[in-house]
Amino acid sequence: MIGKGDFALPGTLSIPKGKGPFPVVVLVQGSGATDKDEAAYAIKPFRDLAHGLASKGIAVLRYNKRTFEHAAKISADQNHTVDKESTDDALLATRLLEKEKKINDEQIYILGHSQGGMMVPQMINQDKRQNIAGAIVMGGPARTIQDVVLDQFHYLLSIGQIPPQAAEFYTAQFEMLNNPDFSGENPPDEFLLGQAMFWDSINDIRAAEMAKEQNEPLLIIQGERDYQVVSGIEIPIWKEELSHRNNVEYRLYPKLNHFFTEGEGEMSMPAEYLAPANIPEYVVHDIAEWVKSKPNKSE
């Protein structure tokens, strides 16, 4: 169980065969209410990562997201924030792992996917005990979430997946969020995206900029066919903001989409997620090799 009380979360710790102690990776989901496998239609990327990394000597902790496990309580919480949704539980997970005998408490890593990847620098900032040894950003935006989502909608509009009215609606909503005077406590009457405090808490997160002054090693991985977080836009921003750091590595995968399954064509489409598929072994290999290399914090 991750945490205690009203928002405790069930999870699974996959431990490799052997005595240990083992390095460990904590998996943090993207946006939405998802279970510990980050199940999306026909795919379960976090299950794949847990089984794959454990088979290579790396423990993995995954857990149901708070918005999945406690949906009713979250929807009633007008003060729900992105830290409550992602950051706080990830840090609680690292605390739990400190006590596990088969875990090397000097090799606790975070892997954040999508929105979870965007929140990695926030997790590092709030890790008061400084026990995060490093992090993997998996398809994580460098820019604000509203910039990324607007690009998604423009692409979906271009391929006929959404009507023009939907793109217009979200463009207008995000314009309100980008107004410096936007307040989650007192949002405009026209704001219709749900919990305003949540959006107020996330709308200024710029992950690459936040990571500039940090020194925890990063592995940033990205599918080049990802239409949700476009590598051609996000990776150059990560590289520019972190160009002065010597402990950031990048891996780009030409065939992979946002959930890191393979497909054909220049850019992926939503229908790909309906086909059962697994994260390729070469992705698991790259993550495992990076963790086993014990990447150092920058000076």
Buried (B, 14 or more C-beta within 10 A) or exposed (E): EBBEEEBBBEBBBBBBEEEBBBBBBBBBBBBEBBBBBBBBEEBBBBBBBBBBBBBBBBBBBBBBBBBBBBEEEBEEBEEBBBBBBBBBBBBBBBBBBEEBEBBBBEBBBBBBBBBBBBBBBBBBEBBEEEBBBBBBBBBBBBBBBBBBBBBBBEBBBEEEBBEEEEBEBBEEBBEBBEEEEBEBEEBEEEBEBEBBBBBBBBBEBBBBBBBBEBBBBBBBBBBBBBBBBBBEBBBEBBBEBBEEBEBBBBBEBEBBBBBBBBBEEEBBBBEBBEEEBBBBEEBBEBBBEBBEEEBEEBE
